[in-house]
Amino acid sequence: MKSYVGKGKNKKNKKDRPYTYFEISKMLEKADQRGRIAILLMSSAGIRVGRGKPIVNDPGATKDLNTGKWICSSCQEESLNKMFLRTLGPNHPKCQAFIAAEDRKVRKHNDAARRLNEHSKQYLMRYKRNRYTGHMPLSTHPS
């Protein structure tokens, strides 16, 4: 039995876990019929959560030639934007455009998180930071 399982494999990996029902339902919402079949088949077969996020029906996904792993289009866009930020600087108009767009998206999330947390009087929703600047934008006026 040990030769089949391997030595030292009895330690449980904390990152190795099955998808939750909520995670499966979120993937099923965004997938087409073919993607739903694949997700349901994989979930019934006991596929575990791996590193990174699942790529379901992303036409912009490309395969990295060095590692052989698939990279989703949003991850590609983020790495390109970070490269532009390093080379052009934060004051360049092109960088200001994607920083402002990320600020708007994060501010919208953080305002919703603040409203939920204040309404429930608990910390139910986490605040996000801008991926490019590290700032945590919040609206100045309470809603």
N, C-alpha and C positions, 0 to 999 in steps of 0.2 A: 504494500500500500504506500509506504514512504517513497519508494522509487517512482511511483506514479504521480503522487502529489508534489514531491520535491522536498528538499531540506529547507527548513525555516519558513515554510509556507503557512504555518499555523497562526502567525501573527495577523490580526485583522487590520486591514487598511481602512482608516477612517474615511477616506475619500471614496471608497468602493461601496456604493449603496444602490439600491434599485431606485428607479424614477418614482416619484410620488404620483398619486392620482391627479393632483393639481397640475403637475408638470406635464403629464401625458395629455390632460385635457387642453392645456394651453397650446401644445404642439398640434393637437388635432384641429383646433380652431383655425390655425394658420395654413394647414396643409390642404392640398387638393385630394381627390379621391385616391390617386395612386400613392401619395404620401401617407394618407391615413392608413392604407393597407399595410404599408411598410412599418409604420409606427406601431400599429396594433400587433403585427406579427413579431416585431422585435420585443415589445413589452411582454407578450405572452411567452416568449422564449427566454426571458430572464436577462435581457441585455442590461448592463449596469451603466451608471453614469461615468463617463470617462472624463478626460481633461478637455476643457473647452466646451463650447456650446454646440448642440446638434445643428447641422446644416440641412434644412428641409426645404427643398424647392427654391434654392437661391441661384438664379441664372448667372449672377456675377461672380460666383465662387470659382476660384482657380486652384490648381494643385501646385504647391511649392516644389520646385525642381530639386532643391537641396534635401529637404526632409521627406518629401512624398506625402505630406499632410495637406488636407484641403483647408483653404482659408476663405472665410465668408467675405462678402463684398463690404460689409460695414467695418470689419477688421482691417481690410485693405485700405479703405478710405481713412480710417483713424491713423494708421501708420504713415500714410502719405501726408496727412495734415501735420502730424508730429514732425516729420522730416522737413516740411516747409517751415514750420515754426522754428526749428533749429537753424536752418540755413538763412531764412529771410528775416527772422526776428519778429517779435510780437506787434510791432508798429506797422508792418507792411499791410497794405489794403487787402491783399488776398487772405492773410492770416486773420486780420480783424473781422473779415466776413464769417469765417467758420467759428471763430471764438465767440462772436456775437450770437450766432445761431445756436451754439452749444449753451451759452448763457441763458438764452430764452427758454430752451428746453429744460434745463436744470432748474431755473427759477419757477417754471410752471409746476414741476414735480415738487420742489421744496415748499411752495405755497400750499399745495394740496396736502403735503405731509404736515405742515404747521397747523392747517385747519383741522385735520383729523386728530392730531395729537392734542390740540387744545380742546376740541369738542369732547374727546373721550377721557381727557385728563390722564392719559397714559402715553407711553412712548411706543406706538404701534407701527409707525412708518419711519424708516431711516431717511436722513437728508443725504443728498448727493452733492458731489463736487464737480466742477468743470474739469473734463478730462485733460484739457490743454493747459489751463492756468492753475488749477488746484483751488480756485476760489469757490466759495459756497454762496451763490447769489440768492438773496431773499428780497421780496418786494418790500418797499419802505412803508406802504400803507397796509394796515391789517384789514382783511376782508371778512 
